[in-house]
Amino acid sequence: MLERNSPEAISFVDTANWLKGVYFLRARVGGEDINQEFVIE
């Protein structure tokens, strides 16, 4: 699990060394929860 707190409007996560697979992103933006699934091939 990766956890980050960032006051920036845009934040990037380096996934170059992550294994192939399905990942889930959970973020809170302006009080709104965002859940997103993504795949690294």
PDB file of N, CA, C and O in Angstrom:
ATOM      1  N   MET A   1       0.851  -1.163   0.000  1.00  0.00           N
ATOM      2  CA  MET A   1       0.000   0.000   0.000  1.00  0.00           C
ATOM      3  C   MET A   1       0.898   1.227   0.000  1.00  0.00           C
ATOM      4  O   MET A   1       1.875   1.305   0.746  1.00  0.00           O
ATOM      5  N   LEU A   2       0.552   2.166  -0.838  1.00  0.00           N
ATOM      6  CA  LEU A   2       1.257   3.442  -0.913  1.00  0.00           C
ATOM      7  C   LEU A   2       0.307   4.513  -0.429  1.00  0.00           C
ATOM      8  O   LEU A   2      -0.827   4.605  -0.899  1.00  0.00           O
ATOM      9  N   GLU A   3       0.761   5.319   0.502  1.00  0.00           N
ATOM     10  CA  GLU A   3      -0.066   6.407   0.994  1.00  0.00           C
ATOM     11  C   GLU A   3       0.702   7.708   0.859  1.00  0.00           C
ATOM     12  O   GLU A   3       1.867   7.801   1.248  1.00  0.00           O
ATOM     13  N   ARG A   4       0.031   8.716   0.301  1.00  0.00           N
ATOM     14  CA  ARG A   4       0.659  10.028   0.123  1.00  0.00           C
ATOM     15  C   ARG A   4      -0.334  11.115   0.489  1.00  0.00           C
ATOM     16  O   ARG A   4      -1.534  10.999   0.242  1.00  0.00           O
ATOM     17  N   ASN A   5       0.187  12.152   1.074  1.00  0.00           N
ATOM     18  CA  ASN A   5      -0.594  13.358   1.304  1.00  0.00           C
ATOM     19  C   ASN A   5       0.076  14.455   0.501  1.00  0.00           C
ATOM     20  O   ASN A   5       1.267  14.718   0.668  1.00  0.00           O
ATOM     21  N   SER A   6      -0.686  15.091  -0.364  1.00  0.00           N
ATOM     22  CA  SER A   6      -0.116  16.115  -1.223  1.00  0.00           C
ATOM     23  C   SER A   6      -1.061  17.307  -1.313  1.00  0.00           C
ATOM     24  O   SER A   6      -2.222  17.149  -1.692  1.00  0.00           O
ATOM     25  N   PRO A   7      -0.579  18.489  -0.971  1.00  0.00           N
ATOM     26  CA  PRO A   7      -1.421  19.683  -1.101  1.00  0.00           C
ATOM     27  C   PRO A   7      -1.512  20.176  -2.548  1.00  0.00           C
ATOM     28  O   PRO A   7      -2.282  21.088  -2.847  1.00  0.00           O
ATOM     29  N   GLU A   8      -0.729  19.575  -3.441  1.00  0.00           N
ATOM     30  CA  GLU A   8      -0.717  19.989  -4.846  1.00  0.00           C
ATOM     31  C   GLU A   8      -1.994  19.551  -5.550  1.00  0.00           C
ATOM     32  O   GLU A   8      -2.580  18.525  -5.204  1.00  0.00           O
ATOM     33  N   ALA A   9      -2.424  20.330  -6.539  1.00  0.00           N
ATOM     34  CA  ALA A   9      -3.618  19.997  -7.311  1.00  0.00           C
ATOM     35  C   ALA A   9      -3.391  18.757  -8.173  1.00  0.00           C
ATOM     36  O   ALA A   9      -4.326  17.994  -8.420  1.00  0.00           O
ATOM     37  N   ILE A  10      -2.157  18.552  -8.633  1.00  0.00           N
ATOM     38  CA  ILE A  10      -1.808  17.398  -9.460  1.00  0.00           C
ATOM     39  C   ILE A  10      -0.631  16.687  -8.810  1.00  0.00           C
ATOM     40  O   ILE A  10       0.351  17.321  -8.424  1.00  0.00           O
ATOM     41  N   SER A  11      -0.734  15.382  -8.691  1.00  0.00           N
ATOM     42  CA  SER A  11       0.333  14.590  -8.080  1.00  0.00           C
ATOM     43  C   SER A  11       0.566  13.360  -8.942  1.00  0.00           C
ATOM     44  O   SER A  11      -0.382  12.781  -9.473  1.00  0.00           O
ATOM     45  N   PHE A  12       1.814  12.961  -9.082  1.00  0.00           N
ATOM     46  CA  PHE A  12       2.174  11.801  -9.890  1.00  0.00           C
ATOM     47  C   PHE A  12       2.814  10.742  -9.014  1.00  0.00           C
ATOM     48  O   PHE A  12       3.525  11.055  -8.059  1.00  0.00           O
ATOM     49  N   VAL A  13       2.558   9.494  -9.344  1.00  0.00           N
ATOM     50  CA  VAL A  13       3.164   8.354  -8.658  1.00  0.00           C
ATOM     51  C   VAL A  13       3.965   7.582  -9.693  1.00  0.00           C
ATOM     52  O   VAL A  13       3.429   7.194 -10.731  1.00  0.00           O
ATOM     53  N   ASP A  14       5.234   7.358  -9.419  1.00  0.00           N
ATOM     54  CA  ASP A  14       6.100   6.620 -10.338  1.00  0.00           C
ATOM     55  C   ASP A  14       5.801   5.127 -10.203  1.00  0.00           C
ATOM     56  O   ASP A  14       6.072   4.525  -9.165  1.00  0.00           O
ATOM     57  N   THR A  15       5.243   4.541 -11.252  1.00  0.00           N
ATOM     58  CA  THR A  15       4.893   3.116 -11.241  1.00  0.00           C
ATOM     59  C   THR A  15       5.855   2.282 -12.083  1.00  0.00           C
ATOM     60  O   THR A  15       5.569   1.121 -12.373  1.00  0.00           O
ATOM     61  N   ALA A  16       6.976   2.850 -12.476  1.00  0.00           N
ATOM     62  CA  ALA A  16       7.917   2.178 -13.380  1.00  0.00           C
ATOM     63  C   ALA A  16       8.401   0.838 -12.829  1.00  0.00           C
ATOM     64  O   ALA A  16       8.650  -0.085 -13.604  1.00  0.00           O
ATOM     65  N   ASN A  17       8.538   0.714 -11.527  1.00  0.00           N
ATOM     66  CA  ASN A  17       9.068  -0.518 -10.937  1.00  0.00           C
ATOM     67  C   ASN A  17       7.986  -1.404 -10.325  1.00  0.00           C
ATOM     68  O   ASN A  17       8.302  -2.369  -9.629  1.00  0.00           O
ATOM     69  N   TRP A  18       6.730  -1.093 -10.571  1.00  0.00           N
ATOM     70  CA  TRP A  18       5.639  -1.899 -10.040  1.00  0.00           C
ATOM     71  C   TRP A  18       5.450  -3.138 -10.902  1.00  0.00           C
ATOM     72  O   TRP A  18       5.668  -3.091 -12.113  1.00  0.00           O
ATOM     73  N   LEU A  19       5.052  -4.229 -10.299  1.00  0.00           N
ATOM     74  CA  LEU A  19       4.781  -5.457 -11.033  1.00  0.00           C
ATOM     75  C   LEU A  19       3.515  -5.306 -11.874  1.00  0.00           C
ATOM     76  O   LEU A  19       2.645  -4.486 -11.580  1.00  0.00           O
ATOM     77  N   LYS A  20       3.436  -6.127 -12.938  1.00  0.00           N
ATOM     78  CA  LYS A  20       2.223  -6.141 -13.757  1.00  0.00           C
ATOM     79  C   LYS A  20       1.054  -6.584 -12.893  1.00  0.00           C
ATOM     80  O   LYS A  20       1.196  -7.451 -12.031  1.00  0.00           O
ATOM     81  N   GLY A  21      -0.096  -5.982 -13.135  1.00  0.00           N
ATOM     82  CA  GLY A  21      -1.273  -6.383 -12.379  1.00  0.00           C
ATOM     83  C   GLY A  21      -2.330  -5.303 -12.344  1.00  0.00           C
ATOM     84  O   GLY A  21      -2.210  -4.260 -12.987  1.00  0.00           O
ATOM     85  N   VAL A  22      -3.362  -5.580 -11.581  1.00  0.00           N
ATOM     86  CA  VAL A  22      -4.469  -4.651 -11.403  1.00  0.00           C
ATOM     87  C   VAL A  22      -4.266  -3.931 -10.075  1.00  0.00           C
ATOM     88  O   VAL A  22      -3.986  -4.560  -9.054  1.00  0.00           O
ATOM     89  N   TYR A  23      -4.407  -2.636 -10.096  1.00  0.00           N
ATOM     90  CA  TYR A  23      -4.224  -1.803  -8.907  1.00  0.00           C
ATOM     91  C   TYR A  23      -5.463  -0.952  -8.701  1.00  0.00           C
ATOM     92  O   TYR A  23      -6.216  -0.683  -9.638  1.00  0.00           O
ATOM     93  N   PHE A  24      -5.659  -0.540  -7.477  1.00  0.00           N
ATOM     94  CA  PHE A  24      -6.805   0.279  -7.123  1.00  0.00           C
ATOM     95  C   PHE A  24      -6.309   1.580  -6.505  1.00  0.00           C
ATOM     96  O   PHE A  24      -5.460   1.581  -5.614  1.00  0.00           O
ATOM     97  N   LEU A  25      -6.846   2.663  -6.986  1.00  0.00           N
ATOM     98  CA  LEU A  25      -6.489   3.990  -6.497  1.00  0.00           C
ATOM     99  C   LEU A  25      -7.664   4.541  -5.711  1.00  0.00           C
ATOM    100  O   LEU A  25      -8.804   4.521  -6.174  1.00  0.00           O
ATOM    101  N   ARG A  26      -7.372   5.029  -4.526  1.00  0.00           N
ATOM    102  CA  ARG A  26      -8.389   5.709  -3.733  1.00  0.00           C
ATOM    103  C   ARG A  26      -7.820   7.065  -3.356  1.00  0.00           C
ATOM    104  O   ARG A  26      -6.743   7.153  -2.766  1.00  0.00           O
ATOM    105  N   ALA A  27      -8.540   8.109  -3.694  1.00  0.00           N
ATOM    106  CA  ALA A  27      -8.056   9.465  -3.433  1.00  0.00           C
ATOM    107  C   ALA A  27      -9.197  10.319  -2.902  1.00  0.00           C
ATOM    108  O   ALA A  27     -10.370  10.080  -3.188  1.00  0.00           O
ATOM    109  N   ARG A  28      -8.825  11.299  -2.137  1.00  0.00           N
ATOM    110  CA  ARG A  28      -9.805  12.280  -1.666  1.00  0.00           C
ATOM    111  C   ARG A  28      -9.402  13.615  -2.257  1.00  0.00           C
ATOM    112  O   ARG A  28      -8.305  14.117  -2.008  1.00  0.00           O
ATOM    113  N   VAL A  29     -10.304  14.185  -3.046  1.00  0.00           N
ATOM    114  CA  VAL A  29     -10.039  15.446  -3.733  1.00  0.00           C
ATOM    115  C   VAL A  29     -11.151  16.422  -3.370  1.00  0.00           C
ATOM    116  O   VAL A  29     -12.317  16.204  -3.698  1.00  0.00           O
ATOM    117  N   GLY A  30     -10.776  17.486  -2.698  1.00  0.00           N
ATOM    118  CA  GLY A  30     -11.770  18.492  -2.317  1.00  0.00           C
ATOM    119  C   GLY A  30     -12.918  17.922  -1.509  1.00  0.00           C
ATOM    120  O   GLY A  30     -14.061  18.350  -1.668  1.00  0.00           O
ATOM    121  N   GLY A  31     -12.625  16.955  -0.638  1.00  0.00           N
ATOM    122  CA  GLY A  31     -13.660  16.342   0.183  1.00  0.00           C
ATOM    123  C   GLY A  31     -14.426  15.232  -0.509  1.00  0.00           C
ATOM    124  O   GLY A  31     -15.276  14.593   0.112  1.00  0.00           O
ATOM    125  N   GLU A  32     -14.143  14.985  -1.786  1.00  0.00           N
ATOM    126  CA  GLU A  32     -14.818  13.932  -2.551  1.00  0.00           C
ATOM    127  C   GLU A  32     -13.900  12.726  -2.676  1.00  0.00           C
ATOM    128  O   GLU A  32     -12.725  12.869  -3.015  1.00  0.00           O
ATOM    129  N   ASP A  33     -14.435  11.534  -2.402  1.00  0.00           N
ATOM    130  CA  ASP A  33     -13.661  10.302  -2.555  1.00  0.00           C
ATOM    131  C   ASP A  33     -13.726   9.832  -4.002  1.00  0.00           C
ATOM    132  O   ASP A  33     -14.796   9.798  -4.610  1.00  0.00           O
ATOM    133  N   ILE A  34     -12.564   9.469  -4.543  1.00  0.00           N
ATOM    134  CA  ILE A  34     -12.458   8.947  -5.910  1.00  0.00           C
ATOM    135  C   ILE A  34     -11.841   7.555  -5.834  1.00  0.00           C
ATOM    136  O   ILE A  34     -10.801   7.368  -5.202  1.00  0.00           O
ATOM    137  N   ASN A  35     -12.469   6.591  -6.469  1.00  0.00           N
ATOM    138  CA  ASN A  35     -11.961   5.228  -6.527  1.00  0.00           C
ATOM    139  C   ASN A  35     -11.782   4.859  -7.992  1.00  0.00           C
ATOM    140  O   ASN A  35     -12.697   5.024  -8.797  1.00  0.00           O
ATOM    141  N   GLN A  36     -10.598   4.358  -8.333  1.00  0.00           N
ATOM    142  CA  GLN A  36     -10.297   4.029  -9.721  1.00  0.00           C
ATOM    143  C   GLN A  36      -9.447   2.773  -9.779  1.00  0.00           C
ATOM    144  O   GLN A  36      -8.549   2.585  -8.957  1.00  0.00           O
ATOM    145  N   GLU A  37      -9.725   1.927 -10.735  1.00  0.00           N
ATOM    146  CA  GLU A  37      -8.940   0.724 -10.989  1.00  0.00           C
ATOM    147  C   GLU A  37      -8.073   0.971 -12.210  1.00  0.00           C
ATOM    148  O   GLU A  37      -8.527   1.586 -13.176  1.00  0.00           O
ATOM    149  N   PHE A  38      -6.816   0.497 -12.181  1.00  0.00           N
ATOM    150  CA  PHE A  38      -5.971   0.609 -13.367  1.00  0.00           C
ATOM    151  C   PHE A  38      -5.082  -0.622 -13.480  1.00  0.00           C
ATOM    152  O   PHE A  38      -4.844  -1.326 -12.500  1.00  0.00           O
ATOM    153  N   VAL A  39      -4.595  -0.867 -14.696  1.00  0.00           N
ATOM    154  CA  VAL A  39      -3.808  -2.049 -15.003  1.00  0.00           C
ATOM    155  C   VAL A  39      -2.430  -1.628 -15.461  1.00  0.00           C
ATOM    156  O   VAL A  39      -2.283  -0.700 -16.256  1.00  0.00           O
ATOM    157  N   ILE A  40      -1.408  -2.325 -14.950  1.00  0.00           N
ATOM    158  CA  ILE A  40      -0.043  -2.159 -15.438  1.00  0.00           C
ATOM    159  C   ILE A  40       0.286  -3.423 -16.210  1.00  0.00           C
ATOM    160  O   ILE A  40       0.242  -4.521 -15.656  1.00  0.00           O
ATOM    161  N   GLU A  41       0.619  -3.274 -17.491  1.00  0.00           N
ATOM    162  CA  GLU A  41       0.913  -4.436 -18.340  1.00  0.00           C
ATOM    163  C   GLU A  41       2.385  -4.564 -18.605  1.00  0.00           C
ATOM    164  O   GLU A  41       2.809  -5.486 -19.302  1.00  0.00           O
TER     165      GLU A  41
END
